[in-house]
């Protein structure tokens, strides 16, 4: 019996690139059980775009937060709604290659998280490959991006794996290495769009992650 996959996307004023990402998710060669989209108070046309997609894609489930949660808590809240065997994290502005989910489902086995390489850059014509190392010491100082992750739902929905002291993807990666581990697909499976309004860029500017040595002190 095939394993089911829930895609979880958190949105915030994402109208500029949202259609391209949704199109790439819908075009996956592996069937997507549900697409959970949770909006964090957008003031642009994001909600309208999602509603248009719902008309022809009945596996899309749309939620709007009563008040702004920020991307960390928004992802946690959205992931807790998933029903599939696996949870795939999605940014609102990337593009997935058609075999992304199929390759990750094939690879994850008994691990808690499967991730891949990705192509990154401001345009698809000019990219570089991002290849994260996933040993525990590597993750302690430089995490794996959430948009690369396929996660076992049981692991993803354990509240203890969502530390409030650091970004959600860093917390999940650290806890996975302490439990059933992480495995990597050695190929690029999506294009990570680099632009000034991306959560990755904003997160770096706000310095929302602890330094690695502080996590050592914290007790890992």
C-alpha positions in Angstrom: 0.0 0.0 0.0 1.4 3.4 -1.0 2.3 5.9 1.7 0.3 9.1 1.8 2.0 12.5 1.7 0.7 15.8 3.2 2.2 18.9 1.8 2.3 21.8 4.3 2.7 25.3 3.1 2.7 28.5 5.2 1.9 31.7 3.3 2.3 35.4 4.1 1.9 38.0 1.3 3.1 35.5 -1.2 1.0 36.4 -4.3 4.0 37.1 -6.5 5.3 33.5 -6.7 2.6 31.4 -5.2 1.1 30.1 -8.4 4.4 28.7 -9.6 4.9 26.8 -6.4 1.4 25.4 -6.3 1.7 24.3 -10.0 4.9 22.5 -9.2 3.3 20.7 -6.2 0.2 19.7 -8.2 2.5 18.4 -11.0 4.3 15.9 -8.7 4.6 12.4 -10.1 3.8 11.0 -6.7 0.2 11.5 -5.7 -0.3 14.2 -3.0 -2.9 13.2 -0.4 -3.5 16.8 0.8 -2.1 20.3 0.5 -2.5 22.2 3.7 -2.0 26.0 3.3 -2.1 28.1 6.3 -2.0 31.9 5.9 -0.6 34.2 8.6 -2.5 37.3 7.9 -1.7 38.2 4.3 -2.9 41.6 3.0 -2.3 40.9 -0.7 -4.0 38.6 -3.1 -2.6 35.3 -1.5 -6.0 34.1 -0.2 -7.7 34.8 -3.5 -5.1 32.8 -5.4 -5.6 29.8 -3.1 -9.3 29.9 -3.4 -9.0 29.8 -7.2 -6.8 26.7 -6.9 -9.3 25.0 -4.5 -11.9 25.1 -7.3 -10.0 22.5 -9.3 -7.9 20.8 -6.6 -10.1 19.4 -3.8 -7.2 18.1 -1.8 -6.2 21.7 -0.9 -7.2 22.7 2.6 -7.0 26.4 3.5 -6.7 27.9 6.9 -6.3 31.5 7.9 -4.9 32.5 11.3 -6.9 34.8 13.5 -3.7 36.7 14.4 -0.2 36.6 13.1 1.9 33.7 14.5 5.2 34.2 12.8 6.6 31.5 10.5 7.9 29.2 13.3 4.5 28.8 15.1 2.6 28.9 11.8 4.5 25.9 10.5 4.1 24.0 13.8 0.3 24.7 13.8 -0.1 23.7 10.2 1.9 20.5 10.5 -0.3 19.4 13.4 -3.2 19.3 11.0 -1.6 16.8 8.6 -3.2 13.4 8.1 -0.7 11.7 5.7 2.0 9.2 6.5 4.6 11.8 5.6 4.8 15.6 5.8 6.6 17.6 3.1 7.4 21.2 4.1 6.9 23.8 1.3 7.8 27.4 1.1 5.5 29.7 -0.9 8.0 30.9 -3.4 10.1 27.9 -4.6 9.6 25.4 -7.4 9.6 21.7 -6.9 10.9 19.4 -9.6 8.4 16.7 -10.7 10.2 13.7 -9.0 10.8 15.5 -5.6 8.3 13.6 -3.5 8.7 10.3 -5.3 12.4 10.3 -4.8 12.1 11.2 -1.1 9.4 8.6 -0.3 11.6 6.0 -1.9 14.6 7.0 0.2 13.2 7.8 3.7 13.0 4.1 4.9 13.0 4.1 8.8 14.5 7.6 9.1 12.6 10.5 10.7 13.6 13.0 7.9 14.7 12.7 4.3 16.1 15.8 2.6 17.9 16.5 -0.7 20.2 18.9 -2.4 18.6 21.9 -4.0 19.4 24.5 -6.7 19.4 28.1 -5.3 19.5 31.5 -6.9 17.6 34.5 -8.0 16.7 32.9 -11.3 16.6 29.3 -12.6 19.1 30.3 -15.3 21.7 31.1 -12.7 21.8 28.7 -9.8 24.3 27.0 -7.5 23.8 23.7 -5.7 23.2 23.7 -1.9 24.4 20.5 -0.3 23.9 20.4 3.5 25.8 18.0 5.7 23.7 16.2 8.2 26.0 14.8 10.9 24.9 16.0 14.3 27.8 18.4 14.8 27.1 19.9 11.3 23.5 20.4 12.1 24.3 22.0 15.5 26.0 24.8 13.7 24.2 24.9 10.4 20.8 23.4 9.9 18.9 21.8 7.0 16.3 24.0 5.4 12.7 23.0 6.0 11.7 23.2 2.4 14.0 20.3 1.6 12.4 18.0 4.2 10.1 15.0 4.0 9.2 14.0 7.5 7.5 11.1 9.1 4.2 12.5 10.5 4.4 10.8 13.8 7.8 12.4 14.4 6.7 15.8 13.0 3.6 16.0 15.3 5.5 15.4 18.5 5.5 18.7 20.3 8.8 18.0 22.0 10.6 18.1 18.6 9.6 21.8 18.2 12.0 23.7 20.4 11.0 27.3 20.9 14.7 28.4 21.2 15.5 28.1 17.5 13.9 27.9 14.0 11.5 25.0 13.5 13.6 23.3 10.8 16.7 23.4 12.9 14.8 22.0 15.9 13.4 19.1 13.8 16.8 18.3 12.3 18.5 18.2 15.7 15.8 16.0 17.3 15.7 13.7 14.3 19.5 13.0 14.7 18.9 12.2 18.3 16.2 9.7 17.4 15.9 7.7 14.1 18.2 9.9 12.1 18.3 11.7 8.7 18.9 10.5 5.2 19.8 12.5 2.1 18.9 12.1 -1.6 22.1 13.1 -3.4 20.5 15.2 -6.1 18.7 18.6 -6.4 15.0 18.2 -6.2 13.8 21.8 -6.1 14.8 25.4 -6.9 15.0 27.6 -3.9 14.2 31.1 -5.0 16.5 33.7 -3.4 14.9 37.1 -3.0 14.8 39.9 -0.4 11.4 39.0 1.1 12.0 35.3 1.5 11.6 33.9 5.0 15.2 32.6 4.9 16.5 36.1 4.1 14.3 37.8 6.7 15.2 35.2 9.3 18.9 35.8 8.9 18.4 39.6 9.3 16.4 39.1 12.5 19.0 36.6 13.8 16.3 34.2 15.0 18.6 31.3 15.4 20.8 30.6 18.4 24.5 30.1 17.8 25.8 26.6 17.9 27.7 27.1 21.1 24.6 28.3 22.8 22.9 25.0 21.9 25.8 23.2 23.4 25.2 25.1 26.6 21.5 24.4 26.4 22.2 20.8 26.8 22.3 18.7 23.7 
